[in-house]
Amino acid sequence: MTSDGLRLSPFRGLRYAPEKVSGLAAVTSPPYDVVVRPDGLHHLETADPYNIVRLILPQAGDEAGRCGKAAGTLRRWRGDGVLAPDPEPALYVYEQRRGDLLQRGLIGALRLSPPEEGVVLPHEGVIAEVVEDRAALMRATAANLEPLLLSYRGGGTLTGAAAVIERATRGTPLLSTTTEDGFSHRLWAVTDPAELAETDADLSRRRALIADGHHRWATYLRLRAEHLTDSAGDAGDADDSPWARGLVLLVDTDRYPLRVQAIHRVLPRLPLKDALHAVEAQGAFRVRTVRSPLPQALETLERTPGNAFLLTDGGGLCHLLDHPSPRLLDRTLDAHRPESWRRLDATVLHSVLLDAVWRVPDHPEEISYIHDAGSAAGKAAQLGGTAVLMRPVPEEVVRELAEQGITMPRKSTSFGPKPATGLVLRSLGDDSR
């Protein structure tokens, strides 16, 4: 690992002008991959004509049309003063609160370190088509439209970045709003050179785990490489390029532990009866019907030892799969991987069920990834497919594998709370710093 750790730079945040929109809550959105389409997309589009979803999920017939639409929308909003850059570069202290849950972190432009440096640790694989989609959008808009969520261990002491964050929250926030999910959001700017230096001295000794945003991180690295190639061999100028940094939210999980939740799968082209028949015909798992409502069925899943899944088509009944065939596990799981990787539910789902039993390829048209169990069940009912409901993976397991350089199957975890999209954007143009 390099001795040069996390390098978080201030930038001129691009933010909504409150007087131009109906309300900050009405223009925000969950991250692009959490929006349940088409219902959630329509809900956000109609909340306010300037909702950020029109930039992160533009609607058109093809990729060029979508990207062109987003770029045109961003230019128009900036020209009309709907989005405007802050007067000076800053790091932004960001707070989310709901009930007893409190999360605080720093939003800034993070130096994009190559993977071999081990400064930013991924823990999941990515889907090439999604990375290309995000890269095309970012090229067209020349903007980081939403921050990644990264976690780091600050040691638990109120020094360095932690002290800067706490001092900032005693002042008047730049913005304050409450979104419909019940979370309140506040944002403060840190511009004092001494506090920026204190933050840098602390974070430059740390490394981080990607909690949410693997596809956007892969996109950042791809576009950085493109701009390095275009820099005519001047590495200094390339590293100074705005494309050499990416928008992130850094959270010290020693002070503010993240919640880890499951991400569920919907298989739109696999009817439930066919899924169950294939499992039973091959003796892959024990199958039991769970007649409880979905919340209680999920509790049953949580209590089940070993690898287990719930299958449903949204019709009211769930089917619990457990006790996988040991012979099938031995035949399908990579024997060279650590036992902690082989025991993951996501590993068994992808290697055993999806690949060997159901033969469902891992392509976007074959598998949808949905964060909410009820939404996944509803999507399965709508499409006549099967929802596979999962359990979360403990953060320590995620970090242990990441530190060994071992990636989990894609979309294995959902860390949160995730930052709201639309509170602060980062331009990659001349006004980025």
N, C-alpha and C positions, 0 to 999 in steps of 0.2 A: 504494500500500500504506500502511496506517496505520502510524504510528510505535509504536503500542501493539501489540506482537506477542503471543506466546504467554503467557497468564496462567493458570498452573496453581495451583489452590488445594488446600490440605489438606482432608481429609474424614475422618469416622469410618468406617473400613472395616468392612464386615460380613463376618465370617469364620467358618468352621467351627470349632466346639469340638472339638479332637482326641479328647477322651474320649467323644464322642457318636457317632463314626463309626468304621468299621473301619480307616480309614487315609486320609490326605489324597489319595494317588494314586487311591484307589478312588472318590472323590467328584468328581474333576475330569473335564473333557471338552475336546476340541478346540472351537474356535468353532463356533457353530450351523451355519454353512454348509459346514463341513468334515466333519461327521458324515455318513457314508455310510449312508443309510437303506434298508431297515429293519434290516440286519444289525448295523451299527455302533451304531444306537440301542438295539437289544435288548441288545447286549453291555454298553453303558454302564448301562442300566437295571438289569441284573442284577448289576453289579459291587458296588453298595451301594444300599440302599433310599433313601439320601439323595444319590445322584449328582445333580450340578447339571443334567444333561440333562433332568430332570423339570421344571425351571424354564424352560430356554431352548428346549426342544422338547416342550412338553406334548402329550399325545395325547388327542384327543377328536374328535367327529364334525364340529364346526364351529368357527369362530373364537371365538364367544362361549364355547363349552364349553372350548376350549383355554385361553383367557385366564383364565376363571374358575377352572379347575383349577390353573393356575400361581399365581394370587394366593392361593388357599386353601392350597396347599402351602407357599408362602413364609410366610404367617401362622402356620401350624401349626409349621413348623420354628423360627421365631423364638420362638413361645410355649413350645416345648419346650427352647429353649436350644441347638438344633443349630447355628443361626446366631446370632451375637451381635455387637453393635457394639464396636469398640475403645473404650477409655476416653477418648481424646482425639483430635482431628483430626491427621492426618499426611499427608505425602507418603510413598509407598512405593517404596523401591528394590527392583527386581525383577531377579533374575539367572537366566538359563537357560544350562546348560552340557551339552555332550555331546562327548566327545573333545576335539578341538582347537577346537571351536566355543564361543565365549563371547559372550553378549549381556547387556548391562546397560542398564537404563533407569529412568524414573520414572513411577509410576502416580499420577495425581491427577485432580482435577475441573477440566477445561479450560473456560475461558470460550468460549462458542459465538459466534464472530464471524461476522457476515453474509458471504456469499461476496464481495461487492464490496470488502471490506477486504483480501482477498488474504492473510490470515494462515494459513489452512489451505487447501491446494491439493488439490482432487480431481483424479484423472486418468482416471476411468472414469464412464460413465453408470450409472444404477440402474434397477431394475425396479420399477414403481409398486406392483405387488401385494406384493412383498417388503417394501417400505417400510411399507405399510399393515399387514402382518402384524406387523412388529417394533414399529410404533407402538402397535397395539392391545395387544400384550403388555406394553409398557412402561407404558402408561396403567394397565393392570389391576394390575400388580405395584408401581407407583410405585418402580421400582428400575432402576439400570443393572446388568445382570446379568453383563456381560463387557466388558472394555476394548477400544477400537479400538487399532490399532497405527499410530502416526504416526512419521515419520522427520524429523529436522532436522539441519542442519549446524552443529556447535558450534565448528568451527575447529581441532579437534585438540589444543588446549592443555588442560592439567589445571588449569582454573580454573572458577569459577562452578558450574553444575550438575554438570559432570564431576567437580570436586573433592569436592562434597558426596556424590556417588554413591560415589566411591572410599573416602572416609572411613567411610561407613556400612557398607561391606562388611567393615571390620575388626572390627565388633562382632558380637554374638550375634544371629542372625536370629530373627525371629518364628516362622518356619516353614521347614522343609526337607523336601523329598520328591523321589522319583524316579518318574516316570511310565513306563508300559509301553513308550513309544517310546524310552526310554533317556535322556531329558533329566532332569537334576536341576534343581530349582527352589528358590530361596531368596528370602525377602522380609524387608526391614528397614523400620522406621518412622523417618521423619525428623520430629521435633517441635520441635527447638530453633529459637526465633524468628530467631536470627542466620543459621542455615543456610537457613531458609525464605526469608528476605530475600535472601540471596546467590543462591539459585536463581531467585527471581523477577526480580532485577535482570538476570540472564543471559538467561533465556528470554524476557523481555519485548522483547528485541531480535531475536528469531528468528521465522521462520515455518516451517511444517511441510508435508510431503507426506503425504497419506493413503496408507499402505502397505497396510493391510487394514482393511476396515470401512466402505466407502462407503455401504452401505445403513443401517448404524447411524448414521453421521454425518448422512445425510439425515433419518433418524428424529429425531435430536436436534434438528435445525433445525426440523422440522415441529412438534414438541412445544413447543419454545421459542416459536415463533410463536403457537401456541394459547394459551400462558400469558401472552404479552404482550397478546394480545387480551382475555384475561380479567382483566387487571390494572387495569381502570378508568382507563387512561390514565396511571398513575403509573409512568413509565419507570424511576425509581430503584428502586422496589420490585420491578419486573419483573426488572431486571438482577440483583437480589440473590436472586432465587428460585433454589432448587436446580435448577429446570428450565432455567435459563440457563447451566448447565454440564453437561458430559458426561464420563463415565469414559474415560480414555485411558491408553495406555502410550506415552511419548515416548522414542525411542531416537536418540542422536547417532550418525549413520552415519559421521562422520569417525573416531570411535573404534571403533564396532562395526558394520561394514558388514552390511547385510541380504543374505540370499540371495533371488534372484528366480527363481521357478519358474513353469512353465506351468500354466494351468488348461485341462483338456480338456472336450470337449463330447460328450454322448451324445444321439443323436436317436432316441428310442424308437419313433417311428412311421415311420422311414425304413429299410427293409431295405437291407443292404449292396449287394445286386445292383441294386436300383433306384438307389441313389446312384451307383454306378459307371457304370451305363448312361446316366444323365442327363449325367454329366461327359463321357463318350466321345461321346455323340450330338451334343453341342453343341461339341465340340472345346475344352472349357474349359481343361483341363490335360492334360499327358502323364500317363499312368497306367502304373505298373510294379509288378509283384508282388514283394514282399520275403519271402523264405522263411526268414529268420533268426528266432530267438526274439525276443520283444518287446524285451528290453534292447538287443540288437544292432540291431534295427530302429529303435529310438529313436536310437541312435548314427548310423545312416545318415541319419535325418531331420536330426539336428543338423549333419551335414557338408554337407548339400545347400544349394547357393547359391540365393538368391532366395526367393520365396514357396513354401512346401512344407508338406504335411500328410501324416499317416498315417491311413488309414481301416482299421478292422477291425470284425468282428462278434464278436470274441473266440474265433473258431474256429481260431486258429493262424496264419493267413496275414495279413499286412498289405499294404496297397496304398499306394505312394508317389505322391502327386500333386505335380508340379512343372511348371515351364515354363508358367505361365498364359498364356492367349491375350492378346496385347497389345491387340487390338481390343476384347475383352470388358472388360479393365481400363479402357480409355479410356471405354467406354460406361457403366460402372457406378460408377466411383469419382468422388467429388466433386472436380472440378478446382480448386475454390477452397480446398481444404485443403492444408497444407504437404506437401511430398514425403515427409518423415519419417513423417507420418500415413498417406499413401497406400501406403507400403511395408510397413506393419505386417501381419504374418500375420493378426491378428485382424480388421483392416479388410477384407482380401481375403476372409477366410472369411465375414464377415457380409454384406458388400456384394455379393460375386460368387457364392459358393457357396450360402449360405443364402437370400439374397434372389432372385438372378437365376436360378440353376441349379436348386436344389432347392425353392425357394419354401416354405421352412420359417419360419413366423412365430416371432418371439423371445418366446415365452410359456413359463412354467414347465412346462406339460404337454407342450410340444413339444421343449424343450431342457433337459437337466440339465447342471450344471457340476460337474465332479469333479476334485479336485486330483491324484489318483494315477492314473498311466496304467494300471496293472494293474487297479485298481478300475473304471476307465472301460471297459476291455475286458470285464471280467466283467459289468458292468451291461448292456452291449450284448448279450452272449450271453444273459443272463437275459431280456431284453425282446424279443429278435429285431430289434434296431435296429442303428445304426451308431455307433461311437465315432470321433470326430475328434480325433486326438492332435496336440498343439501343441508349439511351442518357446517358451522364456521370452524376455521382452523385456529388454534391458539397462536398469539403473536410470537411467542418464544420459539415455536416450531418453525414459523415462517423465517424468523431472523437466523435461526440455527442453520437452516438450509441455505439461505442467501449468503451467509458468511463462508460457506463451503463452496460457493459458486454454483450451486445446484438450483435450477429453476423448477418451480412447480408447474403443473398443467395450467394453461391460461385460464384466467377468470376463476382462480381457486378461492380468492378471498375478497371481501369488501371491507375496507377500513373506513372508519368515519368518526365523527361527522365530517362530511366532505365540504370543502368551501363552496359557497354559493358562487355561481358564475354570473358575472356582470357587475360586480362591485368595483373591480379595478382590472383594466386591461393593460397590455404593454405593446406599444407601437415599435416596430423594427425599422422605422424610418429615421429621418434626421432629428426628430424631436424625442428620440428614445432615451436620451441621457441629459 
